[in-house]
């Protein structure tokens, strides 16, 4: 397993330190606003997303995406390049599940041949988590059947060309080989859906604790989820 390290304070209590913080390109807690700890500027995308303090998933607030999403201007900093290690982490509670359709949790989509997206799909060949790394292709997936009203901490991690799948720190199965990706900057990055040039694909969920790490695959074995994510 890839280990996390922490320094000790004078009193002997380890502060929340992320040894890979320099590789984090987006980090959000949704306590009272759309503040991104890495400076990314977010605004409403499709629909009307809101910060809710009613039964937050973590802390005092969560992002309510009732078929809505937030988005920010894209940059090469948020691209997942071919072969590069990465980790996508997001906490989610579904209000409803798509029937024969797709709920996109996060994306940086630039058309059918470029960009990435993390999705829950409930169509053929079955209920699953799926990541697309070259638009609508470069796909890896793992069977998964969530319920509504339950908090899930999802992590997708690529380590040396293998994608590992975790829910609540527990592996969903054997890793899948995938080295796809691409450098595409001219698009939006979105949370709670996909919002690109009139093509909208959303989820109906409460979202919290979002972290995108580029260049590091954090997990390759079961781990203990620790939330909220540290800000340094």
Secondary structure, 3 states (H helix, E strand, C coil): CCCCCCCECCCCCECCCCCCHHHEEEEECCCCCCCECCCCCCEECCCCCEEECCCCCCCCCEEEEECCCEEEECCHHHCCCCCCCEEEEEEEEECCCCCCCEEEEEEEECCCCCEEEEEEEEECCEEEEEEEEECCEEEEEEECCCCCCCEEEEEEEEECCEEEEEECCEECCCCEECCCCCCCCCCEEEECEEEECCEEEECEEEEEEEEEEECCCCCCCCCCCCCCCCCC
